């Protein structure tokens, strides 16, 4: 659900980890499993639209952003189901019983109604580009205005200090991404001028010959690069090389984009941003 609002694995691990990890520790889960759960679940955030890495890949590969957003929904849901199955199995294996809280339908409906204005935002972001209602840039502007109006008029939790902090954080994040794009643009020009992607694609096709071997080699390279390198520069570095190779073997650019985002996103970025959970927090006092 948070993936439909942030589009960043780092934001997911940082924002939700500080809330979910203490709750998991109080339920009896070991610290290692809590950290692993937070780090791996954050990768779903870059598959469920909107997704910042998808936008970067679309810029490099000239693929439709709306098509990429739609293509990431099913893999993201499948990953979520797989993670929940693993957590269920680990809870049974470790005999984690937890403390069940009573379910109240009236309270759930009341909280759902309260959260409805915020939950509508990712739906609008997903539907608008798919049906051509607006461009991604126009959707971004409308999403910011919608979130601002909802925060001021409906939730009434927007202060001048929070607004100023949000503007500063957005400016820093945009500046970092633009610097990466500037450097990657220069690197891409050099690679294109020297015809590195075409030569690499021809060498791989002649050496490996079979498409499944080429796809396997691409996955291995992406896993190796995704460890020490952050997601954004890794995409901007590898996409100009892998897109011509994928076209040569008949691999759909959308599928290649999801492969790159998933493999490169499984690197160390969410783990570096995950909060520490070395010791269990104290249990809350009874109400």
C-alpha positions as MATLAB code, in Angstrom:
seq = 'XXXXXXXXXXXXXXXXXXXXXXXXXXXXXXXXXXXXXXXXXXXXXXXXXXXXXXXXXXXXXXXXXXXXXXXXXXXXXXXXXXXXXXXXXXXXXXXXXXXXXXXXXXXXXXXXXXXXXXXXXXXXXXXXXXXXXXXXXXXXXXXXXXXXXXXXXXXXXXXXXXXXXXXXXXXXXXXXXXXXXXXXXXXXXXXXXXXXXXXXXXXXXXXXXXXXXXXXXXXXXXXXXXXXXXXXXXXXXXXXXXXXXXXXXXXXXXXXXXXXXXXXXXXXXXXXXXXXXXXXXXXXXXX';
ca = [
       0.000    0.000    0.000;
       2.842    2.386    0.790;
       4.380    1.562   -2.568;
       1.463    3.288   -4.258;
       2.453    6.559   -2.624;
       6.239    6.788   -2.413;
       7.731    4.873   -5.355;
      11.054    4.482   -3.551;
      12.421    1.437   -1.752;
      14.554    3.690    0.467;
      11.494    5.677    1.568;
       9.616    2.465    2.265;
      12.378    0.947    4.376;
      12.940    4.185    6.300;
       9.331    5.206    6.914;
       7.730    1.837    7.593;
      10.689    0.131    9.243;
      10.638    2.443   12.243;
       6.984    1.519   12.810;
       6.783   -2.143   11.801;
      10.073   -3.449   13.224;
       9.271   -2.521   16.855;
       5.803   -4.022   16.435;
       7.288   -7.239   15.032;
       9.766   -7.423   17.911;
       6.924   -7.105   20.414;
       5.180   -9.970   18.633;
       8.210  -12.170   19.271;
       9.982  -12.237   15.904;
      13.800  -12.321   15.999;
      15.691   -9.175   15.039;
      17.310  -10.748   11.965;
      13.980  -11.778   10.500;
      12.554   -8.314   11.158;
      15.430   -6.636    9.326;
      15.258   -9.090    6.421;
      11.497   -8.673    6.173;
      11.782   -4.881    6.090;
      14.583   -4.900    3.494;
      12.986   -7.408    1.104;
       9.475   -5.992    1.379;
      10.829   -2.565    0.439;
      11.703   -3.940   -3.013;
       7.966   -4.304   -3.711;
       7.760   -0.526   -3.537;
       9.645   -0.124   -6.819;
       7.343   -2.584   -8.611;
       3.961   -1.272   -7.469;
       3.316    1.982   -9.364;
       4.259    4.734   -9.167;
       7.930    3.800   -9.268;
      10.908    6.119   -9.582;
      13.193    3.436  -11.121;
      10.521    2.657  -13.719;
      10.510    6.296  -14.781;
      14.312    6.297  -15.077;
      14.255    3.112  -17.148;
      11.508    4.521  -19.376;
      13.574    7.638  -20.031;
      16.584    5.575  -21.089;
      14.765    2.882  -23.110;
      11.929    4.984  -24.631;
       9.312    2.627  -23.149;
       5.850    3.833  -22.143;
       5.718    4.751  -18.459;
       2.063    3.742  -18.254;
       2.816    0.296  -19.679;
       5.650   -0.151  -17.184;
       3.372    0.841  -14.314;
       0.757   -1.711  -15.346;
       3.381   -4.414  -15.899;
       4.703   -4.050  -12.358;
       1.398   -4.668  -10.561;
       1.209   -8.460  -10.906;
       4.895   -9.153  -10.057;
       4.587   -6.880   -7.025;
       1.489   -8.698   -5.773;
       3.132  -12.084   -6.382;
       6.184  -10.986   -4.401;
       3.963   -9.770   -1.572;
       2.150  -13.124   -1.482;
       5.465  -14.996   -1.479;
       6.871  -12.880    1.357;
       3.732  -13.395    3.438;
       3.955  -17.151    2.888;
       7.591  -17.185    4.043;
       6.753  -15.097    7.134;
       3.868  -17.442    7.969;
       6.166  -20.461    7.655;
       8.907  -18.842    9.750;
       6.384  -17.920   12.439;
       5.268  -21.546   12.639;
       8.830  -22.849   12.619;
       9.960  -20.457   15.348;
       6.718  -20.941   17.341;
       5.933  -17.239   17.360;
       2.446  -16.965   18.758;
       2.051  -13.212   18.954;
      -0.737  -11.338   20.690;
      -3.906  -11.238   18.658;
      -5.968   -8.080   18.862;
      -9.749   -8.219   18.670;
     -11.200   -7.376   15.282;
     -13.889   -4.718   15.233;
     -15.817   -4.199   12.022;
     -17.090   -0.782   13.018;
     -13.601    0.449   13.916;
     -12.143   -0.983   10.696;
     -14.792    0.738    8.569;
     -14.262    4.010   10.410;
     -10.488    3.904    9.884;
     -10.941    2.859    6.249;
     -13.253    5.789    5.628;
     -10.759    8.109    7.312;
      -7.918    6.812    5.086;
      -9.979    6.785    1.874;
      -8.818   10.203    0.563;
      -5.175    9.102    0.852;
      -5.839    5.665   -0.673;
      -7.450    7.235   -3.738;
      -4.176    8.894   -4.764;
      -2.262    5.786   -5.986;
      -5.360    4.631   -7.863;
      -5.502    7.925   -9.743;
      -1.777    7.753  -10.501;
      -2.223    4.258  -11.936;
      -5.384    4.860  -13.971;
      -4.614    8.280  -15.472;
      -1.541    7.352  -17.564;
      -2.984    3.989  -18.563;
      -6.055    5.522  -20.209;
      -4.293    8.633  -21.502;
      -6.023   11.166  -19.274;
      -2.786   13.017  -18.626;
       0.962   12.771  -19.130;
       3.227   11.588  -16.299;
       4.373   15.168  -15.667;
       0.784   16.408  -15.445;
      -0.117   13.502  -13.160;
       2.779   14.368  -10.867;
       1.568   17.961  -10.558;
      -2.032   16.873   -9.938;
      -0.916   14.305   -7.357;
       1.052   16.916   -5.419;
      -1.875   19.360   -5.483;
      -4.311   16.626   -4.441;
      -2.097   15.527   -1.551;
      -1.629   19.135   -0.448;
      -5.372   19.884   -0.494;
      -6.201   16.626    1.307;
      -3.570   17.301    3.966;
      -4.715   20.881    4.558;
      -8.498   20.602    4.277;
      -9.300   16.993    5.209;
      -6.597   15.736    7.575;
      -5.504   19.208    8.756;
      -2.015   18.011    9.630;
      -0.019   20.210    7.249;
       2.009   22.841    9.047;
       4.422   25.370    7.618;
       7.360   23.426    9.094;
       6.220   20.152    7.457;
       5.602   21.913    4.146;
       9.053   23.515    4.215;
      10.708   20.197    5.092;
       8.841   18.452    2.265;
       9.982   21.102   -0.226;
      13.612   20.823    0.915;
      13.555   17.001    0.795;
      11.985   17.053   -2.668;
      14.606   19.509   -3.906;
      17.472   17.394   -2.541;
      16.039   14.190   -4.012;
      15.478   15.853   -7.382;
      18.972   17.310   -7.392;
      20.554   13.926   -6.664;
      18.585   12.238   -9.445;
      19.360   15.011  -11.928;
      23.086   14.796  -11.150;
      22.959   11.052  -11.754;
      21.073   11.575  -15.021;
      23.605   14.187  -16.144;
      26.499   11.830  -15.513;
      24.713    8.919  -17.156;
      23.878   11.060  -20.185;
      27.570   11.812  -20.685;
      28.454    8.146  -20.214;
      25.696    7.093  -22.618;
      26.989    9.524  -25.251;
      30.482    8.057  -24.961;
      29.144    4.495  -25.155;
      27.004    5.351  -28.179;
      29.862    7.178  -29.902;
      32.140    4.160  -29.489;
      29.277    1.762  -30.370;
      29.830   -0.187  -27.153;
      26.216   -1.455  -26.828;
      26.183   -2.757  -30.405;
      29.576   -4.433  -30.055;
      28.651   -5.936  -26.686;
      25.367   -7.262  -28.061;
      27.109   -8.798  -31.055;
      29.796  -10.389  -28.860;
      27.254  -11.856  -26.424;
      25.064  -13.165  -29.235;
      28.026  -14.828  -30.935;
      29.456  -16.248  -27.705;
      26.361  -17.519  -25.900;
      24.153  -18.049  -28.987;
      21.076  -19.268  -27.058;
      18.609  -16.589  -25.838;
      18.086  -18.241  -22.443;
      21.832  -18.171  -21.801;
      21.924  -14.487  -22.703;
      19.041  -13.742  -20.330;
      20.774  -15.734  -17.590;
      24.006  -13.804  -18.121;
      22.121  -10.505  -17.991;
      20.518  -11.497  -14.676;
      23.875  -12.477  -13.193;
      25.449   -9.178  -14.283;
      22.537   -7.207  -12.825;
      22.748   -9.061   -9.503;
      26.495   -8.401   -9.293;
      26.167   -4.718  -10.225;
      23.132   -4.185   -7.986;
      25.059   -5.029   -4.827;
      27.629   -2.197   -4.595;
      25.821    0.291   -6.877;
      22.582    2.102   -6.112;
      19.517    1.427   -8.204;
      19.285    4.675  -10.168;
      22.865    4.810  -11.499;
      22.823    1.054  -12.141;
      19.733    1.393  -14.358;
      21.162    4.374  -16.213;
      24.435    2.500  -16.717;
      23.134   -0.909  -17.846;
      19.935   -0.009  -19.704;
      21.692    1.494  -22.781;
      23.721   -1.735  -23.064;
      20.990   -4.287  -22.376;
      18.147   -2.754  -24.405;
      19.830   -3.354  -27.824;
      20.782   -6.844  -26.684;
      17.202   -7.580  -25.647;
      15.897   -6.352  -28.975;
      18.349   -8.623  -30.773;
      17.128  -11.775  -28.973;
      13.444  -10.790  -29.063;
      13.052   -9.938  -25.352;
      10.280   -7.435  -24.657;
      11.642   -4.130  -23.252;
       8.917   -4.162  -20.581;
      10.055   -7.552  -19.346;
      13.670   -6.406  -19.402;
      12.717   -3.337  -17.379;
      11.053   -5.405  -14.672;
      14.023   -7.779  -14.617;
      16.435   -4.869  -14.182;
      14.393   -3.141  -11.487;
      13.919   -6.354   -9.510;
      17.515   -7.592   -9.792;
      19.168   -4.226   -9.239;
      16.685   -3.317   -6.510;
      17.596   -6.412   -4.521;
      20.970   -4.814   -3.751;
      21.993   -3.071   -0.568;
      20.013    0.186   -0.739;
      16.987   -0.839    1.400;
      19.241   -2.606    3.905;
      21.354    0.515    4.369;
      18.211    2.527    5.057;
      16.534    0.040    7.381;
      16.348    1.116   11.029;
      18.404   -0.785   13.550;
      16.588   -3.470   15.500;
      19.284   -5.091   17.621;
      17.239   -5.185   20.799;
      13.501   -5.557   21.342;
      11.685   -2.394   22.366;
       9.738   -2.356   25.603;
       6.175   -3.535   25.475;
       3.604   -0.760   25.659;
       1.713   -0.242   28.871;
      -1.786   -1.726   28.876;
      -4.524    0.694   27.959;
];
